[in-house]
Amino acid sequence: MERNNFNNLIALAKNNDAEFLALFNEIYPDFVSSLKSINPKIRSSELEFCAMTFLNFSTKHIAQYTFVTVRAVQIRKNRLRKKLNIASDIDFNNWMRDQIQRTPQAKQELSIETI
């Protein structure tokens, strides 16, 4: 069932479907709360963009799926770097993936696994 949800998530992202963020939030509930704890004023369109980078979509694919230019995606990444205080020498997609590791619930789960 989880695999099916993930495949649906990817399909929704590729189709630029409005339900993408809702399903993403169901599968990765800690991700959005992690970003909102860094900047509570982050917009849903920015969260959607961050979710796509979390899923490791390339700049080219994000541009293709959201019907914008590659340059527009690059500019958005730079603006989000500033908004979320991400250093320019850090890989943007990896930083997004690391957000799951930084949430309190994820830390608790990791500590349970090590026991």
N, C-alpha and C positions, 0 to 999 in steps of 0.2 A: 504494500500500500504506500509506504514512504517513497519508493522508487516512482510510483505512478504520480504522486504529488509533485515530486521533483521534475518529472518530465512535463507535467502540466504547467509548472512554474516557468520552465524554459520556453515552452510554447507561448505562454501569455506574454513573456518578455519580448520574444521575437515578433509578436503581433502588435506590440505596443498597446496591449489591453489594459483597461483601467483596473481590472481585478488583480493585476500582477502584484502590486504592493500589499494588498490584503492577504493573498496566499503566501507571499514571502514572509509577512509578519507572523502568520500561523506556523510556518516551518522554522523560522529563526526569530522567535519573539524577543530575544535579548539584544539583537542587533540594533533595532530602532531605538530602544531605550538607552543603549550605550551612546549612540550619536546624540540623542536629545539631552543626555546628561552633560555632554561636552558643549553643545549649543542648543538651548531650548527653542530658539527661533528658527531652527532649520525647517524648511518648507517640505511639503510632501513630494513635490517634483524633485527636490534635491535628494530626498530619501530614496526615491525610486532610482535615481541615477546612481546613488551609492550602493543600492542593492544590486544593480547590474554589475558594478565593479567588484562587489563582493563575490558574485558568481563568476568572476574572472573573464567577463566579456572584454574584448579588445576595444580600443578607441574606435576603430573602423566599424566593428559590429554594432557598438552603441549608436554610432552615427546612422548606420543603415536602419536599425530597428526603430529609432526615434525620429527619423526623417529630417535630420539636420546634417550639417557639414562636419567633417572630421575636425576642422578648426574650431567649430562651436563646442564640440566635446572637449577639446583641449583647453579652451577658455573656461569652460565650466569646471574642469578639474582644478585649474589654477585658482579659481574663485573659492572652491570648496577647500582647497589647501589652506587658504587664508582664514576662512570661516571656522575650520576645525583645527587650526594650528598644526598642520602637517608640514614638516620640513621638506624642502625641495629635493634633498638627497634620499628621501625615503620613497620606496615604490608605493604608489597610491593604492593599487589593488591589494597588495600584501597588507598594507595598513588597515584596509577595510576588513580583510579576513581576520586580522588580529583583534578586532573589536569584540568578537565572540569570546576570545580568551580573557579579555579584560573585565567582563561583567562579573558581578558577585556570584551569580548562580553558576556560571561556568567555572569560576575558581573553586567553588564549593564542590562541584561535580569532579573536577580534577583532583582535589584533595581526597575525596572519597575513593577515587580510582587508585590512588597511590597507597592507600591503607591495606 
